[in-house]
Amino acid sequence: EVQLVESGGGLIQPGGSLRLSCAASGFTVSSNYMSWVRQAPGKGLEWVSVIYSGGSTYYADSVKGRFTISRDNSKNTLYLQMNSLRAEDTAVYYCARDLTCNYWGQGTLVTVSS
Amino acid sequence: QSVLTQPPSVSEAPRQRVTISCSGSSSNIGNNAVNWYQQLPGKAPKLLIYYDDLLPSGVSDRFSGSKSGTSASLAISGLQSEDEADYYCAAWDDSLNGQVFGGGTKLTVL
């Protein structure tokens, strides 16, 4: 059974850093495209980043240069390193499998506030 | 302002049929597959339609997708109260080199 479990969210001050994790089971992260998608409170879905099975990465303009997507094949885990956080980064962050996002985690809430 | 345009809300009576539109451009819908997601209140999104018109295993055949040019549509027939949710379209955008979502459509079953 495919499962995705995000962790690492929390309250962080503007300018701070957080690393989100997405532990996968039931499939191999490195063999799939993996995405991060976020949803600000009361708002719609916003794509954040994707890492291809071959290792190529792409980012939304809103996070480019501040966020880094990566994976640890030995842990079958996807990461999102978030630096220079801003209030507008406040959202629930979901990881999802494949470009179709056929499986989603339950999400982890990141709140950027002083 | 979302790259893909959806109506903010639609409503219809039970057992009726409703369609949700998604308008884009040649760099996204016109050249790439469209996926649709259902998000029930307080839940994570769920894939409803992929590659324009394919149903994932376990999704009711009351849901169907179509695409023409730079627009796509999601149709839901035999509406039920449990279909009340937010619906999002998405597609890869070749110009932005990223995935783009519609702003979402809230479906109310009257």
Chai-1 contact restraints between the chains, C-beta under 6 A:
chainA,res_idxA,chainB,res_idxB,connection_type,confidence,min_distance_angstrom,max_distance_angstrom,comment,restraint_id
A,G44,B,G103,contact,1.0,0.0,6.0,A-B,restraint_1
A,G44,B,G104,contact,1.0,0.0,6.0,A-B,restraint_2
A,L45,B,Y88,contact,1.0,0.0,6.0,A-B,restraint_3
A,L45,B,F101,contact,1.0,0.0,6.0,A-B,restraint_4
A,W47,B,G98,contact,1.0,0.0,6.0,A-B,restraint_5
A,W47,B,Q99,contact,1.0,0.0,6.0,A-B,restraint_6
A,Y58,B,N97,contact,1.0,0.0,6.0,A-B,restraint_7
A,Y58,B,G98,contact,1.0,0.0,6.0,A-B,restraint_8
A,A60,B,G98,contact,1.0,0.0,6.0,A-B,restraint_9
A,Y94,B,A44,contact,1.0,0.0,6.0,A-B,restraint_10
A,T100,B,N35,contact,1.0,0.0,6.0,A-B,restraint_11
A,T100,B,Y50,contact,1.0,0.0,6.0,A-B,restraint_12
A,C101,B,L47,contact,1.0,0.0,6.0,A-B,restraint_13
A,N102,B,L47,contact,1.0,0.0,6.0,A-B,restraint_14
A,W104,B,A44,contact,1.0,0.0,6.0,A-B,restraint_15
A,W104,B,P45,contact,1.0,0.0,6.0,A-B,restraint_16
A,Q106,B,A44,contact,1.0,0.0,6.0,A-B,restraint_17
A,G107,B,A44,contact,1.0,0.0,6.0,A-B,restraint_18
